[in-house]
Amino acid sequence: MFPPDHAQRITLAEEAHARPPESVRAPARASYVAVLVDADERGRELAHIAALCARHDIDPPAAGATHFRAQFGNLRLKWERHGEFSGYTVIAPGDGTPPFRSSAAARLPEGWLAAVPGATVAAVHAEVLAQQSLAEDGTLLADAFEGQVIGGEVADGAAVVHTDFLLHDGCTRFLLIDRSLTERQAGRTLQRLFEIEAYRILALLALPIARRQSPRVLAIERALASFTDDIARGSPGSPGGTAAPAVGEDEALLHELTRLAAEVESGLAASQFRFGACEAYFGLVMRRIAELREQRLPAVPTIEEFMARRFTPAVATCRSVQQRLAGLSERVARASSLLSTRVDIARERQTQALLASMDRRARLQLRLQQTVEGLSVAAIVYYVAGLFGYLAKAASYAGLHVAPELAVGIALPFIALAVVLMLRRARRHLAGPEHPTSSH
């Protein structure tokens, strides 16, 4: 009935259903691990899962898969591949032991989880318990947590969540007390809690970069302010300004600004991805918290309040450093453009001065040439008149009635006129290709 499908249509249509939450029934235990995985370790990751499947005679994930779920007896394993990390969720039924004395991850084959490719960024243990009495709740909290307990009612009061966001033997703990959750609701709530912890840590990966960049940014800001002051003081017509500095000084300053620009761009290139990821993960954390639909418990801060006090300021620090770097890049570019314009203007002035000097030198050369021409005319006339005198004397000796002195005197104006005309014609002939002779 329809034209041929787009190559990615089926994959994209199924993406919305690719990672459904697991159903969880109280009492249950769950463990979650998020690991950063390099691109060249993706193949090892699938092979590691396939080895576990082979041990239990289960079909492994398909080549190129981005998610996988399997049941190993009473243990469920869910694997999801995200942009830069992978998440492993293990769910097992409760065994009657006190909360957090054991974990779902401990039921995996020994050493399998530790051999997962990548570096752990988040690890969580969760306990899902049925409704307890208030006295039992207090005992559970005292045994499970060490720091200030954080939490509240979630899912419109259908459950209660407690945590302290501290690491207990390397893992964060969540205690979910089920009042009236469905199995799907319990699974979604656990997934949101796991994602809050994972995305929180992934967002904070930008914080060490921001702390390293902050002194560097401050030093660049001070250097740029100093360079800008130098540019302002050297600008003619500026308040209190002096004469413009030499082009060499401006070029040295431009070189320093170029070095600053390269340093700023290096900082941006080194941190842009991490800062951008921080913003994205921060948005995901706040969205997952909103999806919990928290309600306050007496004398217990909510997860949203904890994040507002302890998490949001760290993200604001990263955002501030990112904005300062971006602002520095623009300011350095503007200062470099201003200084480049001033250097170009100074060079044009030097060029104009050089051309004017060359013009004056050309006029002096022309005057000298005209003087030499005048002397040349006199010399040529003198020698031609001498030759004419010799001819007149020869004619007188030959018997002709010619007075040599009189003949030379009479011929002298004609000789001079002929020499001048000859030199003018020669000058016109030499200048002809570049300066055509006028008709007159």
FENRARA-V87836 format. One line per field, one symbol per residue. phi: phi as a letter, one per 30 degrees, with the letter a starting at -180 (. if undefined). psi: psi as a letter, one per 30 degrees, with the letter a starting at -180 (. if undefined). burial: # if it has 16 or more other ideal C-beta (glycine too) atoms within 10 Angstrom, else .. Layout:
BEGIN
phi: ???
psi: ???
burial: ???
END
This chain:
BEGIN
phi: .bdeddecddddddddcdbddddbcddabbbbbcbdbdddcddddddddddddddchbdddddidcaabaccicccbbbbccebbbcccbbbddcideeidbbdddddeeidddcddjcdcabbcbccbdecddddeddeddddbccddblldbhhidabcbabhccchibdcbcccdcadddddddddddddddedddddddddddedddddeddddddddddddddddddddddideidcddddddddddddddddddddddddddddbddddddeddddddddddddddhdbdceibdddddddddcceddddddddddddddddedddddddddddddddddddddddddddddddddddddddddddddddddddddddddddddddddddddjddbcedddddddedddddddddddddddddddedcbedddc
psi: fllkkkegeeeeefefgeiklkkkkkklkkkkkkkkklefgeeeeeeeeeeeeeeghkklklkgkflkkljibgkkkkkkkaeglkkkkkkllkgfllkgflleffflkkfeefgkkakkfkkkkkkjllklleeeeeeeeeeeleakkkalklhhgflkkklgglkjhgklkkjjjjehkleeeeeeeeeeeeeeeeeeeeefffeeeeeefeeeeeeeeeeeeeeeeeeeegkkfljglalklleeeeeeeeeeeeeeeeeeeeeeeffeeeeeeeeeeeeeeeeeeeffikkklkgjkleeeeeeefeeeeeeeeeeeeeeeeeeeeeeeeeeeeeeeeeeeeeeeeeeeeeeeeeeeeeeeeeeeeeeeeeeeeeeeeeeeeeeeeeeeeeeffgkikjeeeeeeefeeeeeeeeeeeeeeeeeeefeeeikklf.
burial: ....................##.###.##########...##..##.###.##......##....#.#.#.#..########..##########....##.####.##....#..###.##########.......#..##..##...#######..########.....########..#...#######################.##..#...#..##.##..##.##..##........##.#..#..##.##..##.###.##..#..##.##..##.###.##.##.#..#..#####.##...##.##.###.##.##..##.##..##..#..##..#.................................##..##..##..##..........#..##..##..##..#.....................
END
